[in-house]
Amino acid sequence: MSRCEEEDVKLAPDALQALTSMASSTTLRYALNLISCASLIARKRKSETVEKEDLRRCYMYFMDEKRSVQWLKEQQGKLMFEETEPDNAMQV
């Protein structure tokens, strides 16, 4: 039984091909998690079938591990919780 059958999701042929491509470039777990998200997007547009564009939107909403690491590297020093200088006010 496939994950789509378990979740009662219909994939268009081009969406299945896109999902397969995403799984090979990211992880299988990430790709499988996109199925339910894409299904919600398809339902919102009142479609019973997940299209390639639904998967693309999910891909943009949620980062896989590689893209998360890359984003963190790009944001290094810009995030609020990173200190660039010691805070003298905290010293006693």
N, C-alpha and C positions, 0 to 999 in steps of 0.2 A: 504494500500500500504506500503510495507516495504522500509526501507532505501536503501537496495540494488537495488530494482526496481527503486526507484527515481534516483539513481546515475547510473543506467544501468550497474550494476556490477553482475557478476556471481560468486558465491562462491562454491568451492568444498565442498562436505559433511563434510570432516574432518576439513576444514577451518571454516565452520559454527559452528561446535562443539567447536573448539578452540576459536572463537570469543565469543561464549556464555560463555565459561569458563572465558575468560578475563573480560567480562562484570560483572560476578558475583564476581570476585576478585578485580576489580577496580571500575569503574563507567560506567554506560550506555553511558554517553556522551563520555568518553574516547574511549570506544569500537566502538561507531559509527564513531568517527573521524578516526579510523584506517582503515575503509572500503575504503575511497578515497585514502589514502596513499598506502594501499596494492594493490589497483587497478592500481596505477601508476607503482608500482614495477612489477606487473604482465605484464603490457603492455611493459615495458622495456625489459622483457625477451620474448616478443612477444607471450604472452598467453592471451586468452580472459577470462580465469578463474583464480580467486584468489585462491591460494593454501595455506595450513597451513604455509609453510615456508615464504610466503610473509607477512603474519600477524606477524610471529615471528620477521622478520627483522624490521617491523614497531614498534613493541613492544620494540625492543632494541634502536631504534632511538629516540623515544619519551617517556618520563617518565610520569606516572600518578602521581597523587598528593601524594600518600603514598611513592612511590619511590623517588620523588623529595625531600620530607621532610627528608627521610632517608639519601639521598645523602648529603643534606645540613648539617645534623648533623655530618656525617662522615668527611666533609670538613671544619668543624668549625675551625677557626683560620688559615686556609690555603688559603683563598680567598684573592685576591688583595685588595678589598675594605674594608677589615677588618683591623683595626689598633690594633696592639698588645701593642705598647708603644705610649705615647703621642709624637707628633712631636714638638720638641722644636724650630724648625726653624719658626714655624708659630706664636710663641708668640712675642709680641711687647715689 
